[in-house]
């Protein structure tokens, strides 16, 4: 008897880690790569100064994948003038995140004024139909002659339609103040057909850091 397929809505930490490993190992070449902040929320009436330093906690059990994500996110944030500290430097094993004392210790050691949690929430594959088209060379110019006209139209290329698919990687981010321990911001990013894993992480960092700065929660100069 065949085993039932896993329910995509039931995500375990191990399943999420495997998905992110697949993202890093596979360079998807279908369509164009893009990342956007699909939804965001910020707490009203925030009465505390913008953070100068925040701690990034990628909720990924695989240590290599976690470190890879955090390092490239941190590097991109630095370009934007924001200091982000990777939690993997202080807590090598993600399972240690289960203990509150470990997180409290790292926050104290780093002096972080905020904590940003990152988690892969799933991968969606959406089918699409690409219609047929005819690529041809323009033939309406002053010096066109019979042979040129014949040759250009003979080389017209018909491209038949086909059914393809787009891949969407969904990530969830939650930002907490270490002063009040309250959630001050939340956002979800969607990355479509990432051709380069590193570039995908850079785009995600750009979207998240930009929105946090726009909300007045982060200090920093840089390009944004």
C-alpha positions as a Markdown table, in Angstrom:
| # | Residue | x | y | z |
|---|---|---|---|---|
| 1 | Unk | 0.0 | 0.0 | 0.0 |
| 2 | Unk | 1.4 | 3.4 | -1.0 |
| 3 | Unk | 2.1 | 5.9 | 1.7 |
| 4 | Unk | -0.1 | 9.0 | 1.8 |
| 5 | Unk | 1.5 | 12.2 | 0.7 |
| 6 | Unk | 2.3 | 14.8 | 3.4 |
| 7 | Unk | -0.2 | 17.5 | 3.9 |
| 8 | Unk | 1.5 | 20.7 | 2.7 |
| 9 | Unk | -0.3 | 22.7 | 5.4 |
| 10 | Unk | 1.1 | 20.6 | 8.2 |
| 11 | Unk | 4.7 | 21.8 | 8.5 |
| 12 | Unk | 7.2 | 20.3 | 10.9 |
| 13 | Unk | 10.6 | 21.9 | 11.6 |
| 14 | Unk | 12.3 | 18.9 | 9.9 |
| 15 | Unk | 10.1 | 19.3 | 6.8 |
| 16 | Unk | 10.7 | 23.0 | 6.7 |
| 17 | Unk | 14.5 | 22.4 | 7.0 |
| 18 | Unk | 14.4 | 20.0 | 4.0 |
| 19 | Unk | 12.5 | 22.5 | 1.9 |
| 20 | Unk | 15.1 | 25.2 | 2.6 |
| 21 | Unk | 17.9 | 22.8 | 1.9 |
| 22 | Unk | 16.2 | 22.1 | -1.5 |
| 23 | Unk | 16.1 | 25.8 | -2.1 |
| 24 | Unk | 19.8 | 26.2 | -1.5 |
| 25 | Unk | 20.8 | 23.2 | -3.6 |
| 26 | Unk | 18.5 | 23.9 | -6.6 |
| 27 | Unk | 18.7 | 26.8 | -8.9 |
| 28 | Unk | 15.4 | 27.1 | -10.5 |
| 29 | Unk | 15.6 | 28.5 | -14.1 |
| 30 | Unk | 11.9 | 28.9 | -14.9 |
| 31 | Unk | 10.6 | 32.4 | -15.4 |
| 32 | Unk | 12.2 | 35.5 | -13.8 |
| 33 | Unk | 13.3 | 35.8 | -10.2 |
| 34 | Unk | 11.6 | 38.3 | -7.9 |
| 35 | Unk | 10.9 | 38.8 | -4.2 |
| 36 | Unk | 8.2 | 41.0 | -2.6 |
| 37 | Unk | 6.8 | 41.6 | 0.8 |
| 38 | Unk | 3.4 | 40.1 | 0.5 |
| 39 | Unk | 1.9 | 41.3 | 3.8 |
| 40 | Unk | 3.2 | 43.3 | 6.7 |
| 41 | Unk | 1.9 | 44.6 | 10.0 |
| 42 | Unk | 3.3 | 47.0 | 12.6 |
| 43 | Unk | 2.2 | 47.6 | 16.2 |
| 44 | Unk | 0.4 | 50.9 | 16.8 |
| 45 | Unk | 1.8 | 53.4 | 19.3 |
| 46 | Unk | 5.3 | 52.1 | 19.6 |
| 47 | Unk | 6.9 | 54.1 | 22.4 |
| 48 | Unk | 10.5 | 53.1 | 22.2 |
| 49 | Unk | 13.5 | 54.3 | 20.1 |
| 50 | Unk | 14.6 | 52.6 | 16.9 |
| 51 | Unk | 17.0 | 49.6 | 17.4 |
| 52 | Unk | 20.6 | 50.0 | 16.5 |
| 53 | Unk | 21.4 | 46.3 | 16.7 |
| 54 | Unk | 19.1 | 43.3 | 16.2 |
| 55 | Unk | 19.5 | 39.5 | 16.5 |
| 56 | Unk | 18.5 | 37.3 | 13.6 |
| 57 | Unk | 17.2 | 33.8 | 14.5 |
| 58 | Unk | 16.6 | 31.6 | 11.5 |
| 59 | Unk | 14.3 | 28.8 | 12.7 |
| 60 | Unk | 16.1 | 26.0 | 10.7 |
| 61 | Unk | 17.3 | 22.8 | 12.3 |
| 62 | Unk | 19.9 | 22.0 | 9.7 |
| 63 | Unk | 23.0 | 24.0 | 11.0 |
| 64 | Unk | 24.6 | 24.4 | 7.6 |
| 65 | Unk | 21.5 | 25.8 | 6.0 |
| 66 | Unk | 20.8 | 28.0 | 8.9 |
| 67 | Unk | 24.3 | 29.5 | 9.0 |
| 68 | Unk | 24.2 | 30.0 | 5.2 |
| 69 | Unk | 20.9 | 31.9 | 5.4 |
| 70 | Unk | 21.9 | 34.1 | 8.3 |
| 71 | Unk | 25.3 | 35.0 | 6.9 |
| 72 | Unk | 24.0 | 36.2 | 3.6 |
| 73 | Unk | 21.0 | 38.1 | 5.3 |
| 74 | Unk | 23.5 | 39.8 | 7.7 |
| 75 | Unk | 25.8 | 40.8 | 4.8 |
| 76 | Unk | 23.0 | 42.4 | 2.9 |
| 77 | Unk | 21.7 | 44.2 | 5.9 |
| 78 | Unk | 25.2 | 45.6 | 6.5 |
| 79 | Unk | 25.1 | 47.2 | 3.0 |
| 80 | Unk | 22.0 | 49.0 | 4.2 |
| 81 | Unk | 23.7 | 50.3 | 7.3 |
| 82 | Unk | 21.9 | 48.0 | 9.7 |
| 83 | Unk | 23.7 | 45.8 | 12.2 |
| 84 | Unk | 22.2 | 42.3 | 12.3 |
| 85 | Unk | 23.8 | 39.6 | 14.5 |
| 86 | Unk | 23.5 | 36.0 | 13.3 |
| 87 | Unk | 22.3 | 33.7 | 16.2 |
| 88 | Unk | 24.3 | 30.8 | 14.7 |
| 89 | Unk | 27.5 | 32.3 | 16.0 |
| 90 | Unk | 26.2 | 32.1 | 19.6 |
| 91 | Unk | 23.9 | 29.1 | 19.5 |
| 92 | Unk | 25.4 | 26.6 | 17.0 |
| 93 | Unk | 22.6 | 24.0 | 17.5 |
| 94 | Unk | 19.1 | 25.2 | 16.6 |
| 95 | Unk | 17.6 | 22.8 | 19.2 |
| 96 | Unk | 19.0 | 25.0 | 21.9 |
| 97 | Unk | 16.5 | 27.6 | 20.8 |
| 98 | Unk | 13.9 | 25.6 | 22.8 |
| 99 | Unk | 15.4 | 26.9 | 26.0 |
| 100 | Unk | 14.4 | 30.4 | 27.0 |
| 101 | Unk | 17.6 | 30.9 | 29.0 |
| 102 | Unk | 19.7 | 30.4 | 25.9 |
| 103 | Unk | 17.9 | 33.2 | 24.0 |
| 104 | Unk | 18.1 | 35.5 | 27.0 |
| 105 | Unk | 21.8 | 34.8 | 27.3 |
| 106 | Unk | 22.5 | 35.6 | 23.7 |
| 107 | Unk | 20.4 | 38.8 | 23.8 |
| 108 | Unk | 22.4 | 40.0 | 26.8 |
| 109 | Unk | 25.8 | 39.1 | 25.3 |
| 110 | Unk | 25.1 | 40.8 | 22.0 |
| 111 | Unk | 23.3 | 43.8 | 23.4 |
| 112 | Unk | 20.6 | 43.4 | 20.8 |
| 113 | Unk | 17.6 | 45.7 | 21.1 |
| 114 | Unk | 15.4 | 43.5 | 18.9 |
| 115 | Unk | 15.0 | 39.9 | 17.7 |
| 116 | Unk | 14.0 | 39.0 | 14.2 |
| 117 | Unk | 12.6 | 35.5 | 13.7 |
| 118 | Unk | 12.8 | 34.0 | 10.2 |
| 119 | Unk | 11.0 | 30.8 | 9.1 |
| 120 | Unk | 10.3 | 29.1 | 5.8 |
| 121 | Unk | 6.5 | 28.4 | 5.6 |
| 122 | Unk | 6.3 | 26.4 | 2.4 |
| 123 | Unk | 6.8 | 26.2 | -1.3 |
| 124 | Unk | 3.9 | 26.6 | -3.8 |
| 125 | Unk | 4.0 | 25.4 | -7.4 |
| 126 | Unk | 1.5 | 27.2 | -9.6 |
| 127 | Unk | 0.8 | 26.0 | -13.2 |
| 128 | Unk | 0.6 | 28.5 | -16.0 |
| 129 | Unk | -0.1 | 28.5 | -19.7 |
| 130 | Unk | 2.2 | 30.3 | -22.1 |
| 131 | Unk | 0.4 | 31.0 | -25.4 |
| 132 | Unk | 2.0 | 30.4 | -28.8 |
| 133 | Unk | 3.6 | 33.2 | -30.6 |
| 134 | Unk | 5.3 | 34.1 | -33.9 |
| 135 | Unk | 8.7 | 35.8 | -33.9 |
| 136 | Unk | 9.5 | 37.5 | -37.2 |
| 137 | Unk | 11.7 | 40.2 | -38.7 |
| 138 | Unk | 10.2 | 43.5 | -39.7 |
| 139 | Unk | 10.0 | 43.9 | -43.5 |
| 140 | Unk | 8.7 | 47.4 | -43.9 |
| 141 | Unk | 11.6 | 49.6 | -44.7 |
| 142 | Unk | 12.5 | 51.7 | -47.7 |
| 143 | Unk | 15.2 | 49.5 | -49.4 |
| 144 | Unk | 13.4 | 46.2 | -49.1 |
| 145 | Unk | 13.7 | 44.0 | -52.1 |
| 146 | Unk | 12.1 | 40.7 | -53.1 |
| 147 | Unk | 14.9 | 38.4 | -51.8 |
| 148 | Unk | 15.1 | 40.3 | -48.5 |
| 149 | Unk | 11.4 | 40.1 | -48.0 |
| 150 | Unk | 11.4 | 36.4 | -48.9 |
| 151 | Unk | 14.3 | 35.6 | -46.7 |
| 152 | Unk | 13.1 | 37.5 | -43.6 |
| 153 | Unk | 9.6 | 35.9 | -43.7 |
| 154 | Unk | 11.0 | 32.5 | -44.4 |
| 155 | Unk | 13.0 | 32.8 | -41.1 |
| 156 | Unk | 9.8 | 33.6 | -39.1 |
| 157 | Unk | 9.8 | 31.3 | -36.1 |
| 158 | Unk | 6.6 | 29.8 | -34.6 |
| 159 | Unk | 6.9 | 29.0 | -30.9 |
| 160 | Unk | 4.1 | 26.7 | -29.8 |
| 161 | Unk | 2.3 | 27.3 | -26.5 |
| 162 | Unk | 3.1 | 25.1 | -23.5 |
| 163 | Unk | 2.1 | 24.5 | -19.8 |
| 164 | Unk | 4.8 | 25.5 | -17.3 |
| 165 | Unk | 5.0 | 26.2 | -13.6 |
| 166 | Unk | 6.1 | 28.9 | -11.3 |
| 167 | Unk | 7.6 | 28.2 | -7.8 |
| 168 | Unk | 6.9 | 30.5 | -4.9 |
| 169 | Unk | 9.0 | 30.3 | -1.7 |
| 170 | Unk | 7.1 | 31.7 | 1.3 |
| 171 | Unk | 9.0 | 33.0 | 4.4 |
| 172 | Unk | 7.6 | 34.4 | 7.6 |
| 173 | Unk | 9.3 | 37.1 | 9.7 |
| 174 | Unk | 8.4 | 38.3 | 13.2 |
| 175 | Unk | 10.2 | 41.2 | 15.0 |
| 176 | Unk | 10.2 | 41.5 | 18.8 |
| 177 | Unk | 11.5 | 44.2 | 21.1 |
| 178 | Unk | 14.0 | 43.0 | 23.7 |
| 179 | Unk | 12.9 | 45.9 | 25.9 |
| 180 | Unk | 9.1 | 45.1 | 26.1 |
| 181 | Unk | 9.3 | 41.5 | 24.7 |
| 182 | Unk | 6.3 | 42.4 | 22.5 |
| 183 | Unk | 5.9 | 41.8 | 18.8 |
| 184 | Unk | 6.3 | 45.2 | 17.0 |
| 185 | Unk | 6.3 | 44.0 | 13.3 |
| 186 | Unk | 5.4 | 41.0 | 11.2 |
| 187 | Unk | 5.9 | 40.3 | 7.5 |
| 188 | Unk | 5.7 | 37.6 | 4.9 |
| 189 | Unk | 7.9 | 37.4 | 1.8 |
| 190 | Unk | 7.3 | 35.6 | -1.4 |
| 191 | Unk | 10.1 | 34.7 | -3.8 |
| 192 | Unk | 9.2 | 33.7 | -7.3 |
| 193 | Unk | 11.5 | 31.3 | -9.2 |
| 194 | Unk | 14.8 | 32.0 | -7.5 |
| 195 | Unk | 17.6 | 31.6 | -10.1 |
| 196 | Unk | 20.3 | 32.3 | -7.5 |
| 197 | Unk | 19.9 | 31.3 | -3.8 |
| 198 | Unk | 22.2 | 34.1 | -2.6 |
| 199 | Unk | 20.5 | 36.7 | -4.7 |
| 200 | Unk | 17.1 | 35.4 | -3.4 |
| 201 | Unk | 18.3 | 35.9 | 0.2 |
| 202 | Unk | 19.6 | 39.4 | -0.6 |
| 203 | Unk | 16.2 | 40.3 | -2.1 |
| 204 | Unk | 14.4 | 39.0 | 1.0 |
| 205 | Unk | 16.8 | 41.0 | 3.3 |
| 206 | Unk | 16.2 | 44.1 | 1.3 |
| 207 | Unk | 12.4 | 43.8 | 1.6 |
| 208 | Unk | 12.4 | 43.1 | 5.3 |
| 209 | Unk | 15.0 | 45.6 | 6.4 |
| 210 | Unk | 13.5 | 48.3 | 4.2 |
| 211 | Unk | 10.0 | 47.8 | 5.8 |
| 212 | Unk | 11.4 | 47.7 | 9.3 |
| 213 | Unk | 13.2 | 51.0 | 8.7 |
| 214 | Unk | 10.1 | 52.5 | 7.1 |
| 215 | Unk | 8.2 | 51.6 | 10.3 |
| 216 | Unk | 10.8 | 53.5 | 12.3 |
| 217 | Unk | 11.9 | 50.3 | 14.2 |
| 218 | Unk | 15.5 | 50.2 | 12.9 |
| 219 | Unk | 18.3 | 52.8 | 12.7 |
| 220 | Unk | 20.8 | 52.8 | 9.8 |
| 221 | Unk | 21.8 | 54.5 | 6.7 |
| 222 | Unk | 23.1 | 52.7 | 3.6 |
| 223 | Unk | 21.4 | 52.5 | 0.3 |
| 224 | Unk | 17.8 | 52.5 | 1.5 |
